[in-house]
Amino acid sequence: MKVKKYPFNHHALAIALLGCISPVYAASNAELEAKVDQLQKQVQMLTEMMTKQNQQQQLDQQQIQQLAQVNKDVVAQVQTQQKNIDSNQTIKVKSNSEKTDLQLKPLVTKNGAELELYGNIRADASYQVKGPGTMYNSISTVPLKGSAGEKNNTDKVLSTLNATRFGFNFKAPKTWNHDVGGKLEMDFFGGAGRDTFRIRHAYMTFDQWLVGQTWSNFNVLDFFPETVDASLSVGGSLTRVPQIKYSHDIDKKTSMLVSLEDQKSEIVTTTGTQNIRTDPYAKVKLPSLTGRINYKFDNGSIISGRAFMTQKSTSYGGSDDFLAWGVAAGGKIQITPKTTFKIDYSHIYGDTKNVLWSNYAYVFDDNAKIHPNEFDAVTVGLTQQFTPKIRSTLGFGYSRANTGNTFADLVRLHNDQTQNKELMEGWINLFYTPIKPINIGVEYMYGQRKTFDDKTGENNRFNITAIYDF
């Protein structure tokens, strides 16, 4: 079979193929454009997201930087405020310190000496069951039992502010080459009735020298147990005399003091055949030479030995004289930081100045000859500090005269009941310190005196005091 041949038209075939492909291509192109458009949108969205993220990161970074700056500013402000506070506190402390210094700074005299005022206001009261005719203790003169004086001085209340005192301490400028100072102290506790203005201390110091009136070198008040009664008790001493005193530290624990003291003449003596009660002719021919040695222990305890001697005389009658003397030893023993024991012993011959409540220094016989008194006195006491504000003292004092000498014979001969063979006194007290400048004390005191003919008098009293130290 013969196949019929047809002529081949390449153009027609191409056209036909394009015609067939065109729809497919057109369809593929549209889809591609759609995908490209979608991709572009996604890229745009991604770009926008990245842009926003970058912006957010930049914002966050800016916020972090701002917060960091704010933190720095706050820290700087706090530091500045702290510095201001510290500065203000420093200024305040300095101001307070300056105020304190101003308050504590002593006044200055016209010659440049620093002046310090001190003292206390003291109110005392007592209820006297039996006792002397005075506000304060006077154990040597209490009325004898059964006497009118005993009845008149029974069951009574007394009060006074006479023990109030004030004083000034002086200190020369530090530019001087020597340690120069002084003291002037006064109260209203003088006279027989303890109601007269008087000078207690008036002296000046130059390095180790003291010239003026102050405590006798023979007396150590630190060894006497504390009392509410301002007149102390048996065995105590309140002697202040004009003197020249030299002090020297032998070493860190031992010191020596030597003084020449004007003990003043004895103006009172007992009755003799001349029937006189005072000796206007009495005089001191030589000042009292007084010496003392102190020894201090590491725990605050201290012991001391003392002695004095002086020549006394009278131009009465035969113008007699004699050597008066005395020795003493005592101490303050710190048993524990809160417990203190005190003791003091004295032996006196022919003197009344150095121990309270003693007899006359001497008496006269029929020939106007002097016969001195001689006696021993001792005082002991224990002080307990219960709390920083409460302390208590239990004390006892005893004195006994020589009963075998001419003095005692003459006293018995003339039946002089003003002179005592024995004195004894005990007391217990309690002090309360509510705040540092104020002390309030209460005390019970009982004592007895016995004359050379064995008659007795009683001192039975309650004491109270309120003291403000300034």
C-alpha positions in Angstrom: 0.0 0.0 0.0 1.4 3.2 -0.9 1.5 5.8 1.6 0.5 9.2 0.6 3.1 11.7 1.5 2.2 15.1 2.8 4.5 18.0 2.7 6.0 19.0 6.3 5.5 22.5 7.4 8.0 23.4 10.2 6.6 26.7 10.9 3.2 25.3 11.4 4.7 22.8 13.8 6.4 25.5 15.8 3.3 27.5 15.9 1.3 24.5 17.0 3.8 23.7 19.7 3.8 27.3 20.9 0.1 27.2 20.9 0.2 24.1 23.0 2.9 25.4 25.3 1.6 29.0 25.7 -1.2 28.1 28.0 1.0 26.0 30.1 3.7 28.6 30.2 1.2 31.3 30.9 -0.2 29.3 33.7 3.2 28.7 35.1 4.3 32.3 34.8 1.2 33.5 36.7 1.8 31.0 39.5 5.4 32.1 39.6 4.6 35.7 39.8 2.2 34.9 42.6 4.8 33.0 44.5 7.4 35.7 43.9 4.9 38.3 45.1 4.2 36.2 48.1 7.9 35.8 48.7 8.4 39.5 48.4 5.7 40.1 50.9 7.3 37.6 53.3 10.6 39.2 52.7 9.1 42.6 53.4 7.4 41.3 56.5 10.6 39.7 57.6 12.4 42.9 56.9 9.8 44.9 58.8 10.1 42.4 61.7 13.8 42.6 61.6 13.6 46.4 61.5 11.2 46.4 64.4 13.4 44.0 66.2 16.4 46.2 65.6 14.4 49.2 66.6 13.2 47.3 69.8 16.8 46.3 70.5 17.9 49.8 70.0 15.1 51.0 72.2 16.0 48.3 74.8 19.6 49.3 74.5 18.7 53.0 75.0 16.4 52.1 77.9 19.3 50.0 79.4 21.6 52.9 78.9 19.1 55.3 80.3 18.5 53.0 83.3 22.2 52.6 83.8 22.6 56.4 83.6 19.7 56.8 86.0 21.3 54.2 88.3 24.5 56.1 88.1 22.7 59.3 88.9 20.8 57.7 91.8 24.1 56.2 93.2 25.8 59.5 92.8 22.9 61.3 94.4 22.8 58.8 97.3 26.6 59.1 97.7 26.2 62.9 97.7 23.4 62.7 100.2 25.5 60.3 102.3 28.4 62.6 102.2 26.1 65.5 103.1 24.7 63.4 106.0 28.2 62.4 107.1 29.3 66.0 106.8 26.3 67.2 108.7 26.9 64.5 111.4 30.5 65.5 111.6 29.6 69.1 111.8 26.9 68.3 114.4 29.4 66.1 116.4 32.0 68.9 116.1 29.4 71.4 117.1 28.3 69.4 120.1 31.9 68.8 121.0 32.5 72.5 120.7 29.5 73.2 122.8 30.6 70.6 125.4 34.1 72.1 125.4 32.5 75.5 125.8 30.4 74.3 128.6 33.3 72.5 130.4 35.9 75.2 129.6 36.8 77.0 132.9 36.6 80.7 133.3 39.8 82.7 133.1 40.9 85.3 135.6 42.4 88.6 134.6 45.9 87.1 135.2 45.2 84.2 132.9 44.5 81.5 135.5 41.7 79.0 134.7 38.9 79.0 137.3 36.6 76.1 138.0 33.5 76.5 140.2 32.4 73.4 142.1 30.4 72.6 145.3 27.2 71.0 146.4 23.8 71.9 147.8 23.2 69.7 150.9 20.0 69.3 152.9 20.3 67.4 156.2 17.7 66.3 158.7 17.7 64.0 161.7 15.3 62.5 164.2 17.0 62.4 167.5 15.7 59.8 170.0 18.4 60.9 172.4 21.4 63.0 171.8 23.3 66.3 172.0 21.8 69.7 171.8 23.2 70.2 168.2 22.0 69.3 164.8 25.0 67.1 164.1 26.8 64.4 165.9 28.6 65.5 169.1 29.1 62.2 170.9 31.5 63.6 173.5 28.8 66.1 174.9 25.6 64.1 174.9 23.7 64.6 178.1 24.2 62.1 180.9 21.4 59.7 181.8 18.8 61.2 184.1 19.9 64.8 183.5 17.7 67.7 182.4 19.7 67.9 179.2 18.7 64.4 178.2 15.0 65.2 178.6 15.3 68.4 176.6 17.1 66.7 173.7 14.8 63.7 173.4 12.4 63.0 170.5 13.1 65.9 168.3 13.5 66.6 164.6 16.2 68.9 163.2 17.1 70.1 159.7 19.5 72.5 158.1 21.4 73.3 154.9 24.5 74.6 156.7 26.8 71.9 155.2 26.2 73.4 151.7 29.6 74.4 150.3 31.1 76.0 147.2 34.6 76.6 146.0 37.0 77.5 143.2 40.0 75.7 141.8 42.6 77.8 140.1 45.2 76.7 137.6 47.9 78.9 136.1 48.4 79.1 132.3 50.1 76.0 130.7 52.7 78.3 129.1 54.2 78.8 132.5 57.2 76.6 133.3 55.8 75.5 136.7 52.7 73.8 137.9 50.9 76.6 139.8 47.4 76.4 141.2 45.2 77.0 144.2 41.9 76.4 145.9 39.4 78.5 147.8 36.5 76.7 149.5 33.8 77.9 151.9 30.7 76.6 153.7 28.3 77.6 156.5 29.4 74.8 159.0 31.5 76.8 161.4 31.2 77.8 165.0 30.0 75.9 168.0 26.5 75.6 166.5 27.7 74.5 163.1 25.9 77.5 161.6 28.6 80.1 160.8 30.2 81.0 157.4 33.8 79.9 157.3 36.7 79.2 155.0 37.5 75.5 154.6 40.4 75.6 152.2 42.5 78.5 151.0 45.9 77.6 149.6 48.2 77.9 146.6 50.4 75.2 145.1 53.8 75.6 143.3 55.0 72.3 141.8 55.3 70.0 144.9 54.8 72.8 147.5 51.6 73.9 149.1 51.1 77.0 151.2 47.8 77.8 152.9 45.0 76.1 154.9 43.8 72.6 154.1 43.5 69.2 155.6 46.2 68.4 158.2 48.9 66.1 156.9 48.1 63.8 159.9 44.6 63.2 158.6 43.5 60.9 155.8 39.7 61.2 155.2 39.8 58.3 152.8 40.4 55.9 155.7 37.3 56.9 157.5 34.1 54.9 156.8 31.4 56.9 155.0 28.7 58.6 157.2 25.5 60.5 156.4 26.3 62.7 159.4 28.5 65.6 158.2 30.3 65.6 161.5 31.6 62.1 161.1 31.9 59.9 164.2 34.4 58.6 166.9 37.9 58.4 165.6 37.3 60.7 162.6 39.0 64.1 161.9 38.1 67.3 160.1 41.2 69.2 161.0 42.2 72.0 158.5 45.1 74.1 159.5 47.5 76.7 158.0 50.6 74.9 156.8 53.6 74.6 154.4 53.7 71.2 152.9 56.1 69.4 150.5 55.1 66.3 148.6 57.4 63.9 146.9 56.8 60.6 144.9 59.5 58.2 145.9 58.3 55.8 143.2 55.1 54.9 141.4 53.6 53.4 144.5 55.2 55.3 147.4 54.8 59.0 148.3 56.1 61.1 151.2 54.6 64.3 152.6 56.2 66.6 155.1 54.6 69.7 156.6 54.9 72.5 159.2 51.5 73.2 160.6 50.0 75.8 162.9 47.9 73.7 165.2 46.7 76.8 167.1 46.9 77.0 170.8 44.6 75.1 173.1 42.0 77.5 174.3 40.0 75.1 176.5 41.2 73.2 179.5 39.6 71.6 182.5 39.0 73.2 185.8 41.8 73.1 188.4 42.2 74.8 191.7 42.3 78.0 189.7 38.7 77.4 188.6 39.3 78.4 185.0 37.8 76.8 182.0 39.9 78.5 179.4 43.6 79.1 179.2 44.1 82.5 177.6 47.8 82.1 178.1 48.1 79.0 175.9 50.5 79.2 172.9 52.4 77.1 170.5 56.1 77.7 170.7 56.9 75.6 167.6 54.8 74.6 164.6 53.7 71.0 164.3 56.1 68.9 162.3 54.0 66.4 160.5 55.0 63.5 158.3 53.2 60.9 156.2 54.1 58.0 154.0 51.6 56.5 151.6 51.8 53.2 149.7 49.4 52.3 146.9 48.6 48.8 145.7 47.8 47.8 142.1 44.2 47.0 143.0 43.5 50.5 144.4 44.2 49.7 148.1 46.3 52.2 150.0 48.0 52.2 153.5 49.6 55.1 155.4 51.7 55.8 158.4 51.7 59.3 160.0 53.3 61.2 162.9 53.4 64.7 164.3 55.0 66.6 167.2 54.7 70.1 168.5 55.8 72.1 171.6 52.9 73.6 173.5 53.2 76.0 176.5 51.4 78.4 178.7 52.4 81.6 180.4 50.0 80.9 183.2 51.5 80.3 186.6 54.9 78.8 186.2 54.9 79.1 182.4 55.0 75.4 181.8 55.4 73.6 178.4 55.6 70.1 177.0 56.0 68.2 173.7 52.7 67.0 172.2 52.9 64.2 169.7 50.9 61.5 167.9 51.2 58.5 165.6 48.7 56.9 163.3 48.3 54.2 160.8 45.5 53.2 158.5 44.4 52.0 155.2 41.7 51.4 152.6 41.7 47.8 151.5 39.9 46.9 148.3 38.7 43.4 149.1 36.8 43.1 145.8 36.0 45.7 143.2 32.7 46.3 145.1 33.8 45.7 148.7 36.0 48.1 150.6 37.3 47.8 154.1 38.6 50.9 156.0 40.6 51.2 159.2 42.4 53.9 161.0 44.2 54.0 164.4 45.6 57.0 166.3 47.6 57.4 169.5 47.6 61.0 170.8 49.5 62.7 173.6 48.6 66.3 174.6 46.5 67.3 171.6 42.9 67.8 170.6 43.3 69.0 167.1 43.8 65.8 165.1 41.0 63.5 166.3 37.4 64.6 166.9 35.6 64.3 170.2 38.8 64.0 172.3 39.2 65.4 175.8 41.1 68.6 176.7 44.8 68.6 175.7 45.9 69.1 179.3 44.9 70.2 182.8 46.7 72.1 185.6 47.5 70.9 189.0 47.7 73.0 192.1 51.1 74.3 191.1 49.9 75.4 187.6 51.9 72.6 186.0 50.6 71.0 182.8 49.4 67.4 182.7 48.6 66.2 179.2 45.8 63.9 178.2 46.6 60.7 176.4 44.3 58.4 174.4 43.8 55.9 171.6 41.2 56.0 168.9 40.2 53.5 166.2 37.6 53.3 163.5 36.7 50.5 161.2 34.1 50.1 158.4 32.9 48.0 155.5 31.4 49.5 152.4 29.5 47.4 149.9 28.5 48.6 146.4 25.4 46.6 145.7 24.6 48.2 142.4 26.0 51.2 140.4 23.3 53.2 142.3 23.2 51.7 145.7 25.9 51.4 148.4 25.9 50.8 152.1 28.4 51.2 155.0 28.6 49.5 158.4 31.0 51.4 160.7 32.2 51.5 164.3 34.4 53.9 166.2 36.0 53.6 169.6 38.1 55.9 171.8 39.6 55.3 175.2 41.6 57.7 177.4 44.5 56.8 179.6 42.9 56.4 183.1 46.1 55.9 185.0 47.8 59.3 184.6 47.7 62.6 186.4 45.2 64.0 183.9 42.7 61.3 184.8 43.3 61.8 188.5 42.7 65.6 188.3 39.5 65.0 186.3 38.2 62.6 188.9 39.3 64.9 191.7 37.3 67.8 190.3 34.4 65.6 189.2 34.6 67.0 185.7 31.9 65.2 183.8 32.7 66.9 180.5 35.7 64.6 180.1 35.2 61.0 178.9 36.9 57.8 179.7 35.4 56.0 176.7 33.5 56.9 173.5 31.9 54.3 171.2 29.7 54.7 168.2 28.3 52.4 165.5 26.3 53.3 162.4 24.8 51.7 159.3 23.7 53.7 156.2 22.4 53.4 152.7 23.2 55.7 149.8 21.1 55.9 146.6 22.3 57.7 143.5 19.4 58.0 141.1 21.5 60.1 138.7 25.2 61.0 138.9 25.0 64.4 140.6 22.5 63.4 143.3 23.1 61.3 146.4 20.4 60.5 148.9 21.4 58.9 152.2 19.7 57.4 155.3 21.5 56.3 158.4 21.0 54.9 161.9 23.6 55.8 164.4 23.9 54.7 168.0 26.7 55.8 170.5 27.6 56.2 174.1 30.0 58.2 176.2 31.3 57.2 179.6 32.9 59.6 182.0 35.8 58.9 184.4 33.3 58.2 187.2 31.4 55.7 184.9 28.3 57.8 184.2 26.9 57.4 180.7 25.2 59.4 178.0 23.4 58.1 174.9 23.3 59.2 171.3 20.5 57.5 169.4 19.5 59.1 166.1 18.4 58.7 162.5 20.0 60.8 159.8 19.0 61.7 156.3 20.7 63.8 153.6 20.1 64.9 150.0 23.1 66.2 148.1 23.4 67.8 144.7 26.9 68.1 143.4 27.6 70.8 140.8 
